[in-house]
């Protein structure tokens, strides 16, 4: 059982009709039951408490690659 906050998204007709942050999965279950009579066709529950080991965290790329772009002005704007 997940301890900690979860995000609940309730779906109907291909779109999200309600989104709520709940304290835990027990509260999320109560929320889903309250919405059950409204024709909900899907439920997503995401655990918002994620724990990473140090080797699972990516280092930021401090120098992003910038592509070399060269444009010939005669080709960029065709003449009529």
Contact map, one row per residue, 1 for C-alpha under 8 A:
11100000000000000000000010000000000000000000000000000000000000000000000000000000
11110000000000000000000110000000000000000000001000000000000000000000000000000000
11111000000000000000000110000000000000000000000000000000000000000000000000000000
01111100000000000000001100000000000000000000001110000000000000000000000000000000
00111110000000000000111110000000000000000000001110000000000000000000000000000000
00011111000000000000111110010000000000000000111110000000000000000000000000000000
00001111100000000011110000000000000000000001111100000000000000000000000000000000
00000111110000000011110000010000000000000011110000000000000000000000000000000000
00000011111000011111000000000000000000000011100000000000000000000000000000000000
00000001111100011110000000000001000000011111000000000000000000000000000000000000
00000000111111111100000000000000000000011110000000000000000000000000000000000000
00000000011111111000000000000000000000111100000000000000000000000000000000000000
00000000001111100000000000000000000000001000000000000000000000000000000000000000
00000000001111110000000000000000000000000000000000000000000000000000000000000000
00000000001111111000000000000000000000000000000000000000000000000000000000000000
00000000111101111110000000000000000000000000000000000000000000000000000000000000
00000000111100111110000000000000000000000000000000000000000000000000000000000000
00000000111000011111000000000000000000000000000000000000000000000000000000000000
00000011110000011111100000000000000000000000000000000000000000000000000000000000
00000011100000000111110000000000000000000000000000000000000000000000000000000000
00001111000000000011111000000000000000000000000000000000000000000000000000000000
00001111000000000001111110110000000000000000000000000000000000000000000000000000
00011100000000000000111110110000000000000000000000000000000000000000000000000000
01111100000000000000011111110000000000000000000000000000000000000000000000000000
11101100000000000000011111111000000000000000000000000000000000000000000000000000
00000000000000000000000111111100000000000000000000000000000000000000000000000000
00000000000000000000011111111110000000000000000000000000000000000000000000000000
00000101000000000000011111111111000000000000100000000000000000000000000000000000
00000000000000000000000011111111100000000000000000000000000000000000000000000000
00000000000000000000000001111111110000000000000000000000000000000000000000000000
00000000000000000000000000111111111000000000000000000000000000000000000000000000
00000000010000000000000000011111111100000010000000000000000000000000000000000000
00000000000000000000000000001111111110000000000000000000000000000000000000000000
00000000000000000000000000000111111110000000000000000000000000000000000000000000
00000000000000000000000000000011111111110000000000000000000000000000000000000000
00000000000000000000000000000001111111110000000000000000000000000000000000000000
00000000000000000000000000000000111111110000000000000000000000000000000000000000
00000000000000000000000000000000001111110000000000000000000000000000000000000000
00000000000100000000000000000000001111111000000000000000000000000000000000000000
00000000011100000000000000000000001111111110000000000000000000000000000000000000
00000000011110000000000000000000000000111110000000000000000000000000000000000000
00000000011100000000000000000000000000011111000000000000000000000000000000000000
00000001111000000000000000000001000000011111100000000000000000000000000000000000
00000011110000000000000000000000000000000111110000000000000000000000000000000000
00000111100000000000000000010000000000000011111000000000000000000000000000000000
00000111000000000000000000000000000000000001111100000000000000000000000000000000
01011110000000000000000000000000000000000000111111000000000000000000000000000000
00011110000000000000000000000000000000000000011111000000000000000000000000000000
00011100000000000000000000000000000000000000001111100000000000000000000000000000
00000000000000000000000000000000000000000000001111110000000000000000000000000000
00000000000000000000000000000000000000000000000011111000000000000000000000000000
00000000000000000000000000000000000000000000000001111111100000000000000000000000
00000000000000000000000000000000000000000000000000111111100000000000000000000000
00000000000000000000000000000000000000000000000000011111100000000000000000000000
00000000000000000000000000000000000000000000000000011111110000000000000000000000
00000000000000000000000000000000000000000000000000011111110000000000000000000000
00000000000000000000000000000000000000000000000000011111111000000000000000000000
00000000000000000000000000000000000000000000000000000011111100000000000000000000
00000000000000000000000000000000000000000000000000000000111110000000000000000000
00000000000000000000000000000000000000000000000000000000011111000000000000000000
00000000000000000000000000000000000000000000000000000000001111110000000000000000
00000000000000000000000000000000000000000000000000000000000111110000000000000000
00000000000000000000000000000000000000000000000000000000000011111000000000000000
00000000000000000000000000000000000000000000000000000000000011111100000000000000
00000000000000000000000000000000000000000000000000000000000000111110000000000000
00000000000000000000000000000000000000000000000000000000000000011111000000000000
00000000000000000000000000000000000000000000000000000000000000001111100000000000
00000000000000000000000000000000000000000000000000000000000000000111110000000000
00000000000000000000000000000000000000000000000000000000000000000011111000000000
00000000000000000000000000000000000000000000000000000000000000000001111100000000
00000000000000000000000000000000000000000000000000000000000000000000111110110000
00000000000000000000000000000000000000000000000000000000000000000000011111110000
00000000000000000000000000000000000000000000000000000000000000000000001111111000
00000000000000000000000000000000000000000000000000000000000000000000000111111100
00000000000000000000000000000000000000000000000000000000000000000000001111111100
00000000000000000000000000000000000000000000000000000000000000000000001111111100
00000000000000000000000000000000000000000000000000000000000000000000000011111110
00000000000000000000000000000000000000000000000000000000000000000000000001111111
00000000000000000000000000000000000000000000000000000000000000000000000000001111
00000000000000000000000000000000000000000000000000000000000000000000000000000111
